[in-house]
């Protein structure tokens, strides 16, 4: 990182993105819990998750959820503009170099992560009649959001260490790992890998 301003911008962007994914996943979970309780009816994906069509974001059909997601994205955008001058953003290896474009591309990627987490936890959930089954579904949903946000924070701590010069090497391999035909390859940074492994055990 070539300046203190760029480093501060990078750290602020990471923190803002972590807050966004937590708010997004929590909003989706709340909507899906209402489906499971029978307070909403319809397609889980369309009502609660929304998605992308032709690269454009499509909000959830549930007005309450759509409002929460719009508010979270606006807060994320505002956070980037507050913390990052244009010259600072230009120094980053981010997906864009303006606050508006970074907000768009990062929120799309983190939104996809939130949708994937709630899809795995809830599937195409509909009303659940049994109280025990309903409690189980809600517990799985809550644990999935907790796990997702904790993994994001662990990876971002590692990326901040790379940015600060405390770790050296390929940031993707060190902090994020990869997913390929052979399965999941964990981060090569041992601290991050151990943290993610412990989070997975705690979520079971």
C-alpha positions in Angstrom: 0.0 0.0 0.0 1.6 3.3 -1.1 0.1 5.6 1.5 -1.5 5.8 5.0 -4.7 7.0 3.4 -4.8 4.0 1.1 -4.2 1.6 4.0 -6.9 3.2 6.1 -9.3 3.1 3.1 -8.6 -0.6 2.6 -9.3 -1.4 6.2 -12.5 0.7 6.3 -13.7 -1.0 3.1 -13.2 -4.4 4.6 -15.0 -3.6 7.8 -17.9 -2.0 5.8 -18.2 -5.0 3.6 -18.3 -7.3 6.7 -21.1 -5.2 8.2 -23.0 -5.3 4.9 -22.9 -9.1 4.5 -24.1 -9.5 8.1 -27.0 -7.2 7.6 -27.9 -8.8 4.3 -27.8 -12.3 5.5 -29.7 -11.4 8.7 -32.4 -9.7 6.6 -32.8 -12.7 4.4 -32.9 -15.0 7.4 -35.6 -13.0 9.1 -37.7 -13.2 5.9 -37.1 -17.0 5.6 -38.1 -17.5 9.3 -41.4 -15.7 8.6 -41.9 -18.2 5.7 -41.1 -21.1 8.0 -43.6 -19.7 10.5 -46.3 -19.4 7.9 -46.5 -15.6 8.1 -45.4 -15.3 4.5 -46.2 -17.6 1.5 -44.5 -17.9 -1.8 -41.1 -18.8 -3.4 -38.3 -18.4 -0.9 -35.8 -17.2 -3.4 -38.0 -14.6 -5.0 -39.5 -13.4 -1.7 -36.5 -13.3 0.5 -33.3 -13.4 -1.5 -33.7 -11.6 -4.7 -30.8 -12.2 -7.1 -29.1 -11.0 -10.3 -30.6 -10.9 -13.8 -28.3 -9.9 -16.6 -25.9 -8.5 -14.1 -28.5 -6.3 -12.5 -29.6 -6.7 -8.9 -33.2 -7.8 -8.5 -34.6 -7.0 -4.9 -36.6 -9.5 -2.9 -40.4 -9.3 -3.5 -41.0 -8.9 0.3 -41.1 -5.2 0.8 -39.7 -5.3 4.3 -36.7 -7.3 3.3 -36.1 -5.3 0.2 -36.1 -2.1 2.3 -33.6 -3.6 4.7 -31.3 -4.6 1.9 -31.5 -1.2 0.2 -30.7 0.5 3.5 -27.7 -1.8 4.1 -26.3 -1.1 0.7 -26.8 2.7 1.0 -25.0 2.5 4.4 -22.1 0.5 2.8 -21.8 3.1 0.0 -21.8 6.0 2.4 -19.1 4.3 4.5 -16.8 4.0 1.5 -17.4 7.6 0.5 -16.7 8.8 4.1 -13.5 6.7 4.6 -12.0 6.8 1.1 -10.9 9.8 -1.0 -10.9 9.0 -4.7 -7.1 9.1 -4.6 -7.1 6.4 -1.9 -9.5 4.2 -3.8 -7.3 4.4 -6.8 -4.4 2.7 -4.9 -6.4 -0.4 -4.0 -6.6 -3.6 -5.9 -10.4 -3.6 -5.5 -13.0 -4.4 -8.1 -13.4 -0.7 -9.1 -11.9 2.7 -8.4 -14.9 4.9 -7.5 -17.0 4.7 -4.4 -20.2 4.1 -6.3 -18.7 1.3 -8.5 -17.0 -0.4 -5.5 -20.3 -0.4 -3.7 -21.9 -2.0 -6.7 -19.4 -4.8 -7.3 -18.6 -5.6 -3.6 -22.2 -5.6 -2.6 -23.0 -8.0 -5.5 -20.2 -10.4 -4.4 -21.1 -10.3 -0.8 -24.8 -10.5 -1.6 -24.1 -13.7 -3.5 -22.4 -15.1 -0.4 -25.4 -14.2 1.8 -27.8 -15.8 -0.7 -25.6 -18.9 -0.9 -25.6 -19.2 2.9 -29.3 -18.9 3.3 -29.9 -21.2 0.4 -27.9 -23.9 2.1 -29.5 -23.3 5.4 -33.1 -23.0 4.3 -33.4 -24.3 0.7 -36.9 -23.6 -0.7 -38.5 -23.5 2.8 -42.2 -23.3 3.2 -44.4 -23.3 6.4 -43.3 -25.7 9.0 -46.0 -27.0 11.3 -44.1 -28.8 14.0 -42.6 -26.6 16.8 -39.5 -28.7 17.2 -38.8 -28.7 13.4 -39.4 -25.0 13.3 -37.0 -24.4 16.1 -34.4 -26.5 14.4 -34.8 -24.6 11.1 -34.4 -21.3 12.9 -31.4 -22.5 14.8 -29.7 -23.7 11.6 -30.5 -20.4 9.9 -29.0 -18.4 12.8 -25.9 -20.5 12.9 -25.3 -20.2 9.2 -25.3 -16.4 9.4 -23.1 -16.4 12.4 -20.6 -18.7 10.7 -20.6 -16.7 7.4 -19.9 -13.4 9.1 -17.2 -14.9 11.4 -15.4 -16.4 8.4 -15.5 -13.1 6.5 -14.0 -11.4 9.4 -11.2 -14.0 9.8 -10.3 -13.7 6.1 -10.4 -9.9 6.3 -8.0 -9.9 9.3 -5.6 -11.9 7.2 -6.0 -9.5 4.2 -5.4 -6.5 6.5 -2.2 -8.2 7.6 -1.1 -8.6 4.0 -1.9 -5.0 3.3 0.1 -3.9 6.4 3.1 -5.9 5.4 2.8 -8.3 8.3 2.2 -11.2 5.9 3.8 -11.7 2.5 2.7 -13.8 -0.4 -0.3 -14.3 -2.6 -3.3 -12.8 -0.7 -5.8 -15.2 -2.4 -3.9 -18.3 -1.3 -2.9 -16.9 2.1 -6.3 -15.6 3.2 -9.1 -16.9 1.1 -8.2 -20.4 -0.1 -10.0 -21.7 -3.2 -12.7 -24.0 -4.5 -11.9 -26.3 -7.3 -12.7 -29.7 -8.8 -10.8 -31.4 -6.0 -12.8 -29.6 -3.3 -12.0 -26.7 -0.9 -8.4 -25.7 -0.4 -8.1 -23.8 2.9 -6.0 -20.6 3.3 -2.3 -21.3 3.5 -2.0 -18.8 6.4 -2.1 -21.2 9.4 -3.8 -18.8 11.8 -6.6 -18.1 9.4 -7.0 -21.8 8.4 -7.2 -22.8 12.1 -9.7 -20.1 12.9 -12.0 -21.1 10.0 -11.7 -24.8 11.0 -12.7 -23.9 14.6 -15.6 -21.9 13.4 -16.9 -24.8 11.4 -16.7 -27.2 14.4 -18.4 -24.7 16.6 -21.3 -24.3 14.1 -22.0 -28.0 14.1 
